[in-house]
Amino acid sequence: MNEPLQRVCAVEVADNGTAVVFQRTAGDQVVRSELSFQPFLLTAFNAFPPDTPGISCEELSGDGDFRYLVSFADRESYDNGVSLLKKTTGFSGGQPNAPYRLFSDMTQQFLIRNDIRLFSGMTFPEVRRLQFDIETLCSPGYDFPNAKRKEDAVIIISLSDSTGWEKVLSLDVCGSEKALLEAFVSEVTARDPDILEGHNIFRFDLPYLTERAKLHKVKLALGRDGSAPSKRTSRFSVAERIVNYTRFDIYGRHIADTYVLLHFYDAVHRNLDSYGLKYAAKHFGVAAPDRTYIDGSRITDAWENNREELLKYALDDVRETLALSNILSPSWFYQTQIVPFSYQNCIVRGNATRIDSLFAAEYIKARHALPAPERGRPFSGALTQAFDAGVFERIDHCDVRSLYPSIILSEGWVPARDSLEIFPQWLARLRTFRLEAKDAARKAATQEDKDYYGALQSAFKILINSFYGYLGFEQGFLNDFNMAENVTARGREILTAMVATLEEQGCKIIEMDTDGIYFQMGAERTLLQIGEALEKILPHGIEVDFDESYKAMFCYKSKNYALLNAGDEITVTGAALKSRGLEPFQRRYMLELIRALLHRDHREASEIHSRYTAAVAGHKLPFADLAKSETLGDSPETYKRKIAAGTGKRSAAYELAIRSGKEYRQGDQVTFYITGAKKRVSVVDNAKLLSEADESIRDENVEYYLDKLEELKKKFSPFFSASVVETDDLFQM
């Protein structure tokens, strides 16, 4: 068999039994070739007569359920075969107990059949990435631009790429919006990126550009074949949430949205208060000291009155997008070199789905039958507990290195139906790769090598930590719920033993989560002594890291806490302490109180409350600090039909949009605040558009907003020292 192709940066599967492969050469040129491709599926029985035109069948080895690999001449014969199977078996391909298995992603099929992985043989700096960002006008009286309003034109498109190239296209230079869109297409074609990047481009930039191109009859020919982007409704899962979005695909290229990447980052680290570009750039320390800031509501005004500053602002946006991508993208890039998915799909597919694709590819490569997935059942999960609430100083954190994967390897456990033992082989291989990459990063002589190996080990870590979750993945053909239950039970035993040992060492336990413990060290002990004590009780293959020490910790309840590090930076974890559903003044109030708590500054806490109370009572806060925004998921007409039918719930945002007399559409953002004179009022009947606010006529509901402060005060009051409060009359209820 020939060696798999290297440096493949994109694959596009055609319907006629071929696929176009794009390779980026070491000389930074893109070459195109065409290969044959036969779509395939797996069946549990010999479903097609041997003389069926356009279909061939191969019986696989082993005793797995899906014993037949069925290949088709082209997409039409494949679709006909799937339809026939659905009709004759009564099952759709993705249903449990279906006697056949589909791989609906054609690119995945091609990569599996040809044993190719995208970007193999390349390093992250070698892939060409282009960033773009748009600025638009917003019609007077509206809170947010809408591409379907003729006046809400695109005025600036800023671009940069991973080579250091930058360019700003603007309406005044191009002469018309149509020419601006055409110039954007020309630049993308000339730079020929493998990946298009932007921040929030799935929800804003790409839908906006598509709509404006339609208005001006411009073909948004961003594909490598001159085609326009295709789009469809899609979704991805992140932590406990499902995020719906409009997915765009561009022929021969991938699309990466740093807004989406931040969601996945935060699912692991839980330390972001916002997914906005400006906040994220500051959080990661990549915001330039002289960065230009212009509030989104002032873009139209800046275009008219301060155009030079607006152009700087637009360029800073793509610079920050590039900087964010440099941090967030490499681990996904290197995962794409391992799993048979496109880069774009590697990002949005779940961890267990990526692992399942990896395993399926190995079984098919070995020409071995795949077992059917085991039906799911509930089982006991991880141990999470807050042992105490309040503020604690001098906190250490011990973390078990990859607890569940380490348990699996140390116990030598294999999923019951994994006859090839692919699961432990890949787990051990990835762990070895990760350790080697970590060592190489430590020894790296240059920053470039350090970044390369750091990203590599991060990619391996993500995949390694996904192996346990795969065991409980109902669609995974090697899933094993008994093994998953055994792993979590062993994990609970280990963490319980660690807690007991720490307490024996005089430590106070504050918080315990899946694989780590926050604790206060006993006065007579050192971390070295504690580490030695833990090492004695831990099973072989289970190792502990003391990853960071903190000046203070505020524990509110399980999974909700704040940490103050040595650099006086605060990290807040948990929805109870940083709800994005609160108005801006409440979020700031909470963060300031948490800072006062962590510094045990009770007088400052009292002053914070007094200051915010006075600001609200004295009408000193800007209306924007009191307002919240909601996006219209339906059109106002659809909302009215649901209300009339009794199937909808009244909404302040929709009622305001309808009463305004303006042409609000689905996807528009409505920002409003609450008026009235009583603290208990109907939000729907007392909401007012922020755009209609008049700073000279302060009509916000003071009692309503003061009550919100009092509720937050009640939330935090128990954590301030009673003796100090009694003495100094601070933060009294």
VEXMARKOL-583906 format. One line per 3 residues: number of its first residue (from 1); their letters; for each residue x, y, z of C-alpha. Coordinates in steps of 0.25 Angstrom, whole numbers, plus 2048, in hexadecimal, padded with zeros to 3 digits. Example, Ala and Ser with C-alpha at 12.3 -4.5 7.8 and 13.67 -1.06 7.14 Angstrom:
<keses>
1) AS) 831/7EE/81F | 837/7FC/81D;
</keses>
This chain:
<keses>
1) MNE) 800/800/800 | 805/80E/7FD | 809/817/808;
4) PLQ) 7FE/821/80C | 7FE/82F/806 | 805/839/80E;
7) RVC) 802/848/810 | 7F3/847/80B | 7ED/854/810;
10) AVE) 7DE/851/80A | 7D6/846/804 | 7C9/848/7FC;
13) VAD) 7C1/83C/7F8 | 7BA/83C/7EB | 7AD/834/7E7;
16) NGT) 7B4/82D/7DC | 7BD/823/7E3 | 7C9/82D/7E4;
19) AVV) 7CE/837/7EE | 7D7/843/7ED | 7E3/844/7F6;
22) FQR) 7EA/851/7F9 | 7F8/850/7FE | 801/85C/803;
25) TAG) 80F/859/7FF | 81B/85C/807 | 81D/868/7FD;
28) DQV) 810/86E/802 | 808/86B/7F5 | 7FB/864/7F4;
31) VRS) 7FA/858/7EA | 7ED/851/7E6 | 7EB/842/7E3;
34) ELS) 7E0/839/7E0 | 7DE/82B/7E6 | 7D4/821/7E5;
37) FQP) 7CB/81F/7F1 | 7C0/814/7F4 | 7B6/817/7FF;
40) FLL) 7B4/80C/808 | 7AC/807/814 | 7AB/7FB/81D;
43) TAF) 7A0/7F1/81F | 79E/7E5/828 | 799/7DC/81D;
46) NAF) 79C/7DA/80E | 791/7E5/80A | 794/7E6/7FB;
49) PPD) 795/7DB/7F0 | 7A3/7D8/7EB | 7A0/7DD/7DD;
52) TPG) 799/7EA/7E1 | 79F/7F5/7D7 | 7A8/7FF/7DE;
55) ISC) 7A9/7F8/7EB | 7B3/7EE/7F1 | 7B3/7E7/7FE;
58) EEL) 7BF/7E3/807 | 7BD/7DA/813 | 7C6/7DE/81F;
61) SGD) 7CD/7D6/829 | 7C9/7D4/837 | 7BC/7D2/83E;
64) GDF) 7B7/7E0/83F | 7A9/7E4/83B | 7AC/7EC/82E;
67) RYL) 7B3/7E1/826 | 7B1/7E7/818 | 7B8/7F3/812;
70) VSF) 7AF/7F7/806 | 7B6/800/7FC | 7AE/808/7F1;
73) ADR) 7B3/80E/7E4 | 7AE/81C/7E6 | 7A5/825/7EF;
76) ESY) 798/821/7E7 | 79A/812/7E9 | 79E/815/7F8;
79) DNG) 791/81D/7FA | 789/812/7F3 | 78F/807/7FC;
82) VSL) 78C/80F/809 | 77E/811/804 | 77C/802/802;
85) LKK) 782/7FE/80F | 779/808/816 | 76D/802/80F;
88) TTG) 770/7F4/811 | 775/7F4/81F | 76B/7FF/824;
91) FSG) 777/806/82B | 77E/813/828 | 78D/813/828;
94) GQP) 78F/81A/835 | 784/812/83D | 788/809/849;
97) NAP) 787/7FA/844 | 788/7FE/835 | 78E/7F2/82E;
100) YRL) 797/7FC/826 | 7A1/807/82A | 7A3/814/822;
103) FSD) 7AE/81E/822 | 7A6/82A/81C | 7B2/833/81B;
106) MTQ) 7B7/830/80D | 7C5/837/811 | 7C6/82E/81D;
109) QFL) 7C3/822/814 | 7CE/826/80A | 7D8/828/815;
112) IRN) 7D5/81B/81B | 7D6/813/80D | 7E3/81A/809;
115) DIR) 7E9/81A/817 | 7EC/829/816 | 7EB/833/821;
118) LFS) 7EA/842/81E | 7F7/84B/820 | 800/83E/823;
121) GMT) 80E/842/820 | 80B/851/823 | 80D/85A/82F;
124) FPE) 803/864/834 | 80B/870/82E | 80B/869/821;
127) VRR) 7FC/86A/81F | 7F7/877/818 | 7EC/87D/821;
130) LQF) 7E5/88A/81D | 7DD/893/827 | 7D2/89C/823;
133) DIE) 7C9/8A6/82B | 7BE/8AF/826 | 7B8/8BC/82B;
136) TLC) 7AA/8C1/827 | 7A1/8CC/828 | 794/8CB/831;
139) SPG) 788/8D3/82D | 783/8DE/837 | 77A/8D8/842;
142) YDF) 77F/8CA/842 | 789/8C4/84C | 78F/8BA/842;
145) PNA) 792/8BA/833 | 78A/8B1/82A | 78F/8AD/81C;
148) KRK) 781/8AD/817 | 77F/8BC/819 | 785/8C2/80D;
151) EDA) 78B/8CE/815 | 793/8C5/81E | 79F/8C3/814;
154) VII) 7AC/8BD/816 | 7B6/8C8/817 | 7C3/8C1/81B;
157) ISL) 7C9/8B4/819 | 7D7/8B2/820 | 7E0/8A6/81D;
160) SDS) 7ED/8A0/821 | 7F3/892/820 | 7FD/889/827;
163) TGW) 809/88F/81E | 808/89D/825 | 800/8A3/819;
166) EKV) 7F5/8AD/81C | 7EB/8B5/814 | 7DF/8BE/817;
169) LSL) 7D4/8BF/80C | 7CA/8CA/80E | 7BE/8D0/807;
172) DVC) 7C4/8DE/804 | 7D0/8D8/7FD | 7C9/8CD/7F5;
175) GSE) 7BE/8D7/7F1 | 7B2/8CE/7F4 | 7AD/8C2/7FD;
178) KAL) 7AD/8B9/7F1 | 7BB/8BD/7ED | 7BF/8BB/7FC;
181) LEA) 7BA/8AC/7FC | 7C0/8A9/7EE | 7CE/8AF/7F4;
184) FVS) 7CC/8A5/800 | 7CA/899/7F7 | 7D6/89D/7EE;
187) EVT) 7DF/89E/7FB | 7DB/891/800 | 7DD/88A/7F2;
190) ARD) 7EB/891/7F1 | 7F0/88D/7FF | 7EA/87F/7FD;
193) PDI) 7E8/87B/80C | 7E6/86D/811 | 7DE/872/81D;
196) LEG) 7D5/87F/81E | 7D4/884/82C | 7CC/88E/833;
199) HNI) 7C5/891/840 | 7B6/88E/841 | 7B6/88D/831;
202) FRF) 7AC/881/831 | 7A2/88A/839 | 7A5/898/833;
205) DLP) 7B0/89A/828 | 7AD/88E/81E | 79E/890/81F;
208) YLT) 79F/89F/81D | 7A9/89E/811 | 7A0/893/80B;
211) ERA) 793/89C/80C | 79A/8A8/807 | 7A0/8A1/7FB;
214) KLH) 792/89C/7F8 | 78D/8AA/7F8 | 798/8AF/7EE;
217) KVK) 798/8A2/7E6 | 7A6/8A0/7E9 | 7AB/891/7E9;
220) LAL) 7B3/88F/7F6 | 7BD/886/7EF | 7C5/882/7FB;
223) GRD) 7C7/874/7F7 | 7D3/86E/7F0 | 7CA/86A/7E4;
226) GSA) 7C4/878/7E4 | 7B7/874/7EB | 7B0/87C/7F6;
229) PSK) 7AF/877/804 | 7A4/86D/807 | 79C/86E/814;
232) RTS) 793/865/81D | 78D/865/82B | 796/85D/834;
235) RFS) 79A/85C/843 | 7A5/858/84C | 7A6/853/85A;
238) VAE) 7AF/85A/864 | 7AF/855/873 | 7A0/855/877;
241) RIV) 79B/85E/86C | 797/85C/85D | 79A/868/855;
244) NYT) 792/86A/848 | 799/872/83C | 799/874/82D;
247) RFD) 7A4/86B/828 | 7AC/870/81C | 7B5/867/813;
250) IYG) 7BE/86D/808 | 7C4/863/7FD | 7D2/85F/7FF;
253) RHI) 7D3/867/80C | 7D0/866/81B | 7C9/871/824;
256) ADT) 7CD/873/832 | 7C5/87C/83C | 7CD/881/848;
259) YVL) 7C0/884/84F | 7BD/875/84E | 7CB/871/852;
262) LHF) 7CA/87A/85F | 7BD/871/862 | 7C5/864/862;
265) YDA) 7D1/86B/869 | 7C7/870/874 | 7C1/862/876;
268) VHR) 7CE/85D/87B | 7D4/869/882 | 7C7/870/887;
271) NLD) 7CD/87D/889 | 7C7/886/87E | 7BD/891/881;
274) SYG) 7BA/894/873 | 7BD/88E/865 | 7BE/89C/85F;
277) LKY) 7CB/89F/857 | 7CF/8AB/85F | 7CE/8A4/86C;
280) AAK) 7D5/897/867 | 7E0/89F/862 | 7E2/8A5/870;
283) HFG) 7E0/898/877 | 7EB/891/86F | 7F4/89E/86F;
286) VAA) 7F5/8A0/860 | 7EE/8AE/860 | 7F7/8B8/85B;
289) PDR) 7FA/8C4/865 | 7F6/8CE/85A | 7EA/8C6/855;
292) TYI) 7DF/8CE/850 | 7D1/8CC/857 | 7C4/8D1/851;
295) DGS) 7B7/8CC/857 | 7AE/8C4/84D | 7A3/8CE/84F;
298) RIT) 7AC/8D9/84A | 7B1/8D3/83D | 7A7/8DB/834;
301) DAW) 7AB/8E8/83B | 7BA/8E5/83A | 7B8/8E2/82B;
304) ENN) 7B3/8F0/829 | 7BB/8F8/833 | 7C8/8F0/836;
307) REE) 7CB/8E7/82B | 7DA/8E6/82D | 7D8/8E0/83B;
310) LLK) 7CD/8D7/836 | 7D7/8D1/82B | 7E1/8CF/837;
313) YAL) 7D7/8C8/83F | 7D3/8BF/833 | 7E2/8BB/831;
316) DDV) 7E4/8B8/840 | 7D8/8AF/840 | 7DF/8A5/836;
319) RET) 7EC/8A7/83D | 7E5/8A2/84A | 7DE/897/842;
322) LAL) 7EB/892/83D | 7F2/893/84B | 7E6/88B/851;
325) SNI) 7E7/880/846 | 7F6/87F/848 | 7F2/87B/856;
328) LSP) 7E5/873/854 | 7E7/86C/847 | 7F4/863/848;
331) SWF) 7EE/858/850 | 7E2/857/846 | 7EC/857/83A;
334) YQT) 7F4/84B/840 | 7E8/843/844 | 7E4/844/835;
337) QIV) 7F1/83D/832 | 7EC/831/83A | 7DD/830/838;
340) PFS) 7D7/82E/82A | 7CF/83B/82A | 7D0/848/823;
343) YQN) 7D6/854/82C | 7C9/85A/82C | 7C2/84D/831;
346) CIV) 7CD/84A/83A | 7C9/857/842 | 7BA/855/843;
349) RGN) 7B9/846/844 | 7B8/841/852 | 7C4/83B/859;
352) ATR) 7BE/82D/859 | 7BA/82E/84B | 7C9/831/847;
355) IDS) 7CE/825/84F | 7C3/81C/849 | 7C8/820/83B;
358) LFA) 7D6/81D/83E | 7D3/80F/843 | 7C9/80C/837;
361) AEY) 7D5/810/82E | 7DE/807/835 | 7D4/7FB/834;
364) IKA) 7D1/7FE/825 | 7E0/7FF/822 | 7E2/7F1/829;
367) RHA) 7D6/7EC/821 | 7D0/7E8/82E | 7C1/7E8/831;
370) LPA) 7BB/7F2/83A | 7B3/7EF/846 | 7A5/7F6/848;
373) PER) 7A5/800/853 | 7A0/7FC/861 | 793/803/865;
376) GRP) 794/80D/870 | 791/80D/87E | 793/816/88A;
379) FSG) 79F/815/893 | 7A6/81C/89F | 7AF/827/89A;
382) ALT) 7BA/82F/8A0 | 7BC/834/8AE | 7BA/843/8B0;
385) QAF) 7B8/84A/8BD | 7BA/857/8C4 | 7BF/854/8D2;
388) DAG) 7BD/862/8D8 | 7B8/870/8D3 | 7BF/87D/8D5;
391) VFE) 7CC/884/8D3 | 7D9/87C/8D5 | 7E8/880/8D4;
394) RID) 7F4/879/8CF | 7ED/86F/8C6 | 7F4/864/8BF;
397) HCD) 7EF/85B/8B4 | 7F3/84C/8B1 | 7EF/846/8A4;
400) VRS) 7EF/838/8A0 | 7F6/837/893 | 7EB/832/889;
403) LYP) 7E4/82A/894 | 7DA/822/88C | 7E4/81E/880;
406) SII) 7EF/81B/88B | 7E5/812/892 | 7E1/80B/885;
409) LSE) 7F0/808/881 | 7F5/805/88F | 7E9/7FB/891;
412) GWV) 7EB/7F5/883 | 7DC/7F7/880 | 7D7/7F5/871;
415) PAR) 7C9/7F7/86C | 7C2/7EA/86C | 7C0/7EA/85D;
418) DSL) 7CD/7EF/858 | 7D3/7E3/853 | 7DF/7EA/84C;
421) EIF) 7E2/7F1/859 | 7E2/7FE/851 | 7DD/806/85D;
424) PQW) 7E9/804/867 | 7F3/804/85B | 7EF/812/857;
427) LAR) 7EE/817/866 | 7FC/812/869 | 801/818/85C;
430) LRT) 7FB/825/85E | 800/826/86C | 80E/823/868;
433) FRL) 80D/82D/85D | 808/837/867 | 814/835/871;
436) EAK) 81E/835/866 | 818/843/861 | 818/848/86F;
439) DAA) 827/845/871 | 82A/84B/863 | 823/857/867;
442) RKA) 82B/859/874 | 838/856/86C | 834/85F/860;
445) ATQ) 83F/869/85C | 836/872/855 | 828/878/858;
448) EDK) 823/873/84A | 827/864/84F | 821/867/85C;
451) DYY) 814/86B/857 | 814/860/84D | 816/855/857;
454) GAL) 80D/85C/861 | 801/85C/857 | 804/84D/854;
457) QSA) 804/849/862 | 7F7/851/864 | 7F0/849/858;
460) FKI) 7F4/83C/85E | 7EF/840/86C | 7E1/843/866;
463) LIN) 7E0/836/85F | 7E6/82E/86B | 7DC/834/874;
466) SFY) 7D0/831/86A | 7D3/822/86B | 7CB/820/878;
469) GYL) 7BF/828/873 | 7BF/81F/866 | 7BC/813/86F;
472) GFE) 7AF/819/872 | 7AC/81E/864 | 79F/817/860;
475) QGF) 7A3/818/851 | 7B1/813/853 | 7B3/805/84D;
478) LND) 7BD/801/858 | 7B6/808/864 | 7B5/800/871;
481) FNM) 7AC/805/87C | 7B1/7FB/886 | 7C0/7FF/884;
484) AEN) 7BB/80E/885 | 7B5/80B/892 | 7C1/804/897;
487) VTA) 7CA/810/893 | 7C2/81A/89B | 7C1/811/8A7;
490) RGR) 7D0/80F/8A7 | 7D1/81E/8A5 | 7C8/821/8B1;
493) EIL) 7D0/817/8BA | 7DD/81E/8B6 | 7D8/82C/8B9;
496) TAM) 7D2/827/8C6 | 7DF/821/8CA | 7E7/82E/8C6;
499) VAT) 7DD/836/8CE | 7DF/82D/8DA | 7EE/82E/8D9;
502) LEE) 7EE/83D/8D7 | 7E6/83E/8E4 | 7EF/835/8EB;
505) QGC) 7FA/83F/8E7 | 7F3/84A/8EE | 7ED/850/8E1;
508) KII) 7DF/857/8E0 | 7D8/852/8D4 | 7D0/85D/8CD;
511) EMD) 7CB/858/8BF | 7CC/84B/8B8 | 7C9/849/8A9;
514) TDG) 7CA/83D/89F | 7DA/83C/8A0 | 7DF/847/8AA;
517) IYF) 7DE/84C/8B8 | 7DF/85B/8BD | 7E5/85B/8CB;
520) QMG) 7EC/863/8D6 | 7F9/85D/8DA | 7FB/85A/8E9;
523) AER) 805/863/8F0 | 810/858/8F2 | 810/852/8E4;
526) TLL) 816/855/8D7 | 811/852/8C9 | 81C/848/8C8;
529) QIG) 818/841/8D4 | 80A/841/8D0 | 80E/83B/8C2;
532) EAL) 816/830/8C9 | 80A/82C/8D1 | 800/82C/8C5;
535) EKI) 80A/824/8BD | 80A/819/8C8 | 7FB/817/8C7;
538) LPH) 7F9/819/8B8 | 7F9/80C/8AF | 804/80A/8A5;
541) GIE) 802/813/898 | 7FA/81E/8A0 | 802/82B/8A1;
544) VDF) 7FF/838/8A8 | 803/846/8A4 | 803/852/8AD;
547) DES) 800/85C/8A2 | 7FE/869/8A8 | 7FD/870/8B6;
550) YKA) 7F3/87C/8B8 | 7F3/887/8C2 | 7E4/885/8C5;
553) MFC) 7D8/87E/8C1 | 7C9/881/8C2 | 7C0/875/8C2;
556) YKS) 7B2/878/8C0 | 7AD/86A/8BE | 7B1/85D/8B6;
559) KNY) 7B7/861/8A8 | 7B5/870/8AB | 7C2/877/8B0;
562) ALL) 7CC/882/8AE | 7DB/881/8AF | 7E5/88C/8B1;
565) NAG) 7F2/889/8AC | 800/88E/8AF | 7FF/899/8A5;
568) DEI) 7F2/89E/8AB | 7EA/899/89F | 7DC/893/8A2;
571) TVT) 7D6/887/89B | 7C7/885/89D | 7C1/877/89B;
574) GAA) 7B2/873/89B | 7A5/879/895 | 7A1/87E/8A3;
577) LKS) 7AC/888/8A4 | 7AD/88D/896 | 79F/88B/88F;
580) RGL) 79F/892/881 | 790/894/883 | 792/8A0/88D;
583) EPF) 793/8AE/889 | 7A1/8B4/888 | 7A0/8BC/895;
586) QRR) 79D/8AF/89C | 7A9/8A7/896 | 7B2/8B2/89A;
589) YML) 7AC/8B3/8A8 | 7AE/8A4/8AA | 7BD/8A4/8A5;
592) ELI) 7C0/8B0/8AE | 7BA/8A9/8BA | 7C1/89C/8B7;
595) RAL) 7CE/8A4/8B7 | 7CB/8AB/8C4 | 7C8/89D/8CA;
598) LHR) 7D5/897/8C5 | 7DD/8A2/8CB | 7D4/8A2/8D8;
601) DHR) 7D1/8B0/8D6 | 7C4/8B2/8DD | 7C4/8C1/8DD;
604) EAS) 7C6/8C1/8CE | 7BA/8B7/8CC | 7B1/8C1/8D4;
607) EIH) 7B7/8CD/8CC | 7B4/8C5/8BF | 7A6/8C3/8C3;
610) SRY) 7A4/8D1/8C7 | 7AA/8D6/8BA | 7A1/8CE/8B1;
613) TAA) 795/8D1/8BA | 797/8E0/8B9 | 79A/8DF/8AA;
616) VAG) 78D/8D7/8A7 | 785/8E0/8B0 | 78B/8ED/8AB;
619) HKL) 789/8E9/89C | 799/8E9/89A | 79A/8DC/892;
622) PFA) 79A/8DD/883 | 78D/8D6/87E | 796/8CC/877;
625) DLA) 79B/8C7/884 | 78C/8C4/888 | 788/8BE/87B;
628) KSE) 788/8AF/876 | 788/8AA/868 | 780/89F/861;
631) TLG) 781/89A/853 | 774/897/84C | 774/888/849;
634) DSP) 767/889/840 | 762/895/838 | 758/89E/83F;
637) ETY) 74D/898/836 | 750/88A/83B | 750/88F/849;
640) KRK) 742/895/847 | 73C/888/841 | 742/880/84D;
643) IAA) 73C/88A/857 | 72E/889/850 | 72F/87A/850;
646) GTG) 732/879/85E | 73F/872/85C | 748/87E/85F;
649) KRS) 74C/886/86B | 74C/895/86B | 75A/89B/869;
652) AAY) 75F/8A9/86C | 768/8A9/860 | 75D/8A5/856;
655) ELA) 753/8AE/85C | 75D/8BA/85B | 760/8B6/84D;
658) IRS) 752/8B6/849 | 74E/8C3/850 | 75A/8CA/84A;
661) GKE) 753/8CA/83C | 761/8C7/836 | 764/8BB/82D;
664) YRQ) 76A/8B2/837 | 76E/8A4/832 | 772/897/837;
667) GDQ) 781/898/83C | 77F/8A6/840 | 784/8AA/84E;
670) VTF) 77B/8B2/857 | 781/8B9/863 | 778/8BE/86E;
673) YIT) 777/8C3/87C | 76C/8C3/886 | 763/8CF/88A;
676) GAK) 759/8D1/895 | 759/8D5/8A4 | 757/8C7/8AB;
679) KRV) 761/8BC/8AD | 758/8B2/8A9 | 753/8B5/89B;
682) SVV) 750/8AD/88E | 75C/8AE/886 | 754/8AC/879;
685) DNA) 74B/8B8/87C | 756/8C1/882 | 762/8BF/878;
688) KLL) 767/8CA/86F | 771/8CA/863 | 77E/8CF/867;
691) SEA) 77F/8D7/85A | 773/8DF/85F | 77A/8E2/86C;
694) DES) 77C/8F1/86F | 787/8F4/879 | 780/901/87C;
697) IRD) 773/8FA/880 | 777/8EF/88A | 76C/8E5/88A;
700) ENV) 772/8D8/88E | 76B/8D0/899 | 774/8D4/8A5;
703) EYY) 76D/8CB/8AF | 76E/8BF/8A5 | 77D/8C0/8A3;
706) LDK) 780/8C3/8B2 | 778/8B6/8B5 | 782/8AF/8AC;
709) LEE) 78E/8B4/8B4 | 787/8B0/8C1 | 785/8A2/8BC;
712) LKK) 794/8A1/8B8 | 798/8A7/8C6 | 790/89C/8CD;
715) KFS) 797/892/8C4 | 7A5/897/8C9 | 7A2/89C/8D7;
718) PFF) 7A4/88E/8DE | 7B2/88E/8DA | 7B6/89B/8E1;
721) SAS) 7BC/89A/8EF | 7B0/89C/8F9 | 7B9/8A2/903;
724) VVE) 7BF/8AC/8FA | 7B1/8AF/8F5 | 7AC/8B1/903;
727) TDD) 7B7/8BA/907 | 7B8/8C3/8FB | 7AA/8C2/8F6;
730) LFQ) 7AF/8BD/8E9 | 7A6/8B6/8DE | 79A/8B5/8E8;
733) M) 78D/8AF/8E3;
</keses>
